């Protein structure tokens, strides 16, 4: 599993949970299969541009905003790892 897919999945899950939605609700709003949404959230699949657009629209975002959230999440993970490494030394 790529770190990008994992970060994207965590981002989608966090945004979905912030709305108070189940995977079923997000899937319905995005016109996707619930099990596919679960695979996206677990970082098991690489969503197409069409899927990115569907997820972003369902979450009330532009594709660029969804990807920016993902980038921020990846940056936060890097800082967290650096902090853990400094603690371990």
C-alpha positions as a Markdown table, in Angstrom:
| # | Residue | x | y | z |
|---|---|---|---|---|
| 1 | Unk | 0.0 | 0.0 | 0.0 |
| 2 | Unk | 1.4 | 3.4 | -0.9 |
| 3 | Unk | 1.7 | 6.1 | 1.7 |
| 4 | Unk | -0.1 | 8.4 | -0.6 |
| 5 | Unk | -3.1 | 6.1 | -0.8 |
| 6 | Unk | -3.1 | 5.6 | 2.9 |
| 7 | Unk | -3.0 | 9.3 | 3.6 |
| 8 | Unk | -5.8 | 9.9 | 1.1 |
| 9 | Unk | -7.9 | 7.3 | 2.7 |
| 10 | Unk | -7.3 | 8.7 | 6.2 |
| 11 | Unk | -8.2 | 12.1 | 4.9 |
| 12 | Unk | -11.5 | 10.9 | 3.4 |
| 13 | Unk | -12.4 | 9.0 | 6.6 |
| 14 | Unk | -11.7 | 12.1 | 8.7 |
| 15 | Unk | -13.8 | 14.3 | 6.5 |
| 16 | Unk | -16.6 | 11.8 | 6.4 |
| 17 | Unk | -16.6 | 11.4 | 10.2 |
| 18 | Unk | -16.5 | 15.2 | 10.6 |
| 19 | Unk | -19.8 | 15.3 | 8.7 |
| 20 | Unk | -21.2 | 12.6 | 11.0 |
| 21 | Unk | -21.7 | 10.2 | 8.1 |
| 22 | Unk | -21.3 | 6.5 | 7.8 |
| 23 | Unk | -19.5 | 5.0 | 4.8 |
| 24 | Unk | -23.0 | 4.1 | 3.4 |
| 25 | Unk | -24.0 | 7.8 | 3.4 |
| 26 | Unk | -20.8 | 8.9 | 1.8 |
| 27 | Unk | -21.1 | 6.2 | -0.8 |
| 28 | Unk | -24.7 | 7.2 | -1.6 |
| 29 | Unk | -23.8 | 10.8 | -1.9 |
| 30 | Unk | -20.8 | 10.0 | -4.1 |
| 31 | Unk | -22.7 | 7.4 | -6.1 |
| 32 | Unk | -20.1 | 4.8 | -5.2 |
| 33 | Unk | -20.3 | 1.3 | -3.7 |
| 34 | Unk | -20.0 | 1.3 | 0.1 |
| 35 | Unk | -17.3 | -1.4 | 0.0 |
| 36 | Unk | -15.3 | 0.6 | -2.4 |
| 37 | Unk | -15.4 | 3.6 | -0.1 |
| 38 | Unk | -14.1 | 1.3 | 2.6 |
| 39 | Unk | -11.2 | 0.3 | 0.4 |
| 40 | Unk | -10.4 | 3.9 | -0.4 |
| 41 | Unk | -10.4 | 4.7 | 3.3 |
| 42 | Unk | -8.1 | 1.8 | 4.1 |
| 43 | Unk | -5.7 | 2.8 | 1.2 |
| 44 | Unk | -6.3 | -0.4 | -0.6 |
| 45 | Unk | -7.2 | 1.1 | -4.0 |
| 46 | Unk | -6.0 | 4.0 | -6.1 |
| 47 | Unk | -9.1 | 6.1 | -6.9 |
| 48 | Unk | -9.5 | 7.5 | -10.4 |
| 49 | Unk | -10.0 | 11.2 | -11.2 |
| 50 | Unk | -13.7 | 10.5 | -11.6 |
| 51 | Unk | -13.8 | 9.0 | -8.1 |
| 52 | Unk | -11.8 | 11.9 | -6.7 |
| 53 | Unk | -14.4 | 14.2 | -8.2 |
| 54 | Unk | -17.3 | 12.2 | -6.8 |
| 55 | Unk | -15.8 | 12.1 | -3.3 |
| 56 | Unk | -14.9 | 15.7 | -3.3 |
| 57 | Unk | -18.3 | 16.8 | -4.5 |
| 58 | Unk | -20.1 | 14.6 | -1.9 |
| 59 | Unk | -17.9 | 16.2 | 0.8 |
| 60 | Unk | -18.6 | 19.7 | -0.5 |
| 61 | Unk | -15.1 | 20.3 | -1.7 |
| 62 | Unk | -13.2 | 20.9 | -4.9 |
| 63 | Unk | -10.8 | 18.1 | -5.9 |
| 64 | Unk | -7.9 | 20.5 | -5.2 |
| 65 | Unk | -9.2 | 21.1 | -1.7 |
| 66 | Unk | -9.5 | 17.4 | -1.0 |
| 67 | Unk | -6.0 | 16.8 | -2.3 |
| 68 | Unk | -4.7 | 19.7 | -0.2 |
| 69 | Unk | -6.2 | 18.1 | 2.9 |
| 70 | Unk | -4.4 | 14.9 | 2.0 |
| 71 | Unk | -1.1 | 16.8 | 1.6 |
| 72 | Unk | -1.6 | 18.4 | 5.0 |
| 73 | Unk | -2.2 | 15.0 | 6.6 |
| 74 | Unk | 1.0 | 13.7 | 5.0 |
| 75 | Unk | 2.9 | 16.7 | 6.4 |
| 76 | Unk | 1.5 | 16.1 | 9.9 |
| 77 | Unk | 2.5 | 12.4 | 9.7 |
| 78 | Unk | 6.1 | 13.4 | 8.8 |
| 79 | Unk | 6.3 | 15.8 | 11.8 |
| 80 | Unk | 4.9 | 13.2 | 14.1 |
| 81 | Unk | 7.5 | 10.7 | 13.0 |
| 82 | Unk | 10.3 | 13.2 | 13.5 |
| 83 | Unk | 9.0 | 13.9 | 17.0 |
| 84 | Unk | 8.9 | 10.2 | 17.8 |
| 85 | Unk | 12.4 | 9.8 | 16.5 |
| 86 | Unk | 13.7 | 12.6 | 18.7 |
| 87 | Unk | 12.0 | 11.1 | 21.7 |
| 88 | Unk | 13.6 | 7.8 | 21.1 |
| 89 | Unk | 17.2 | 9.2 | 20.9 |
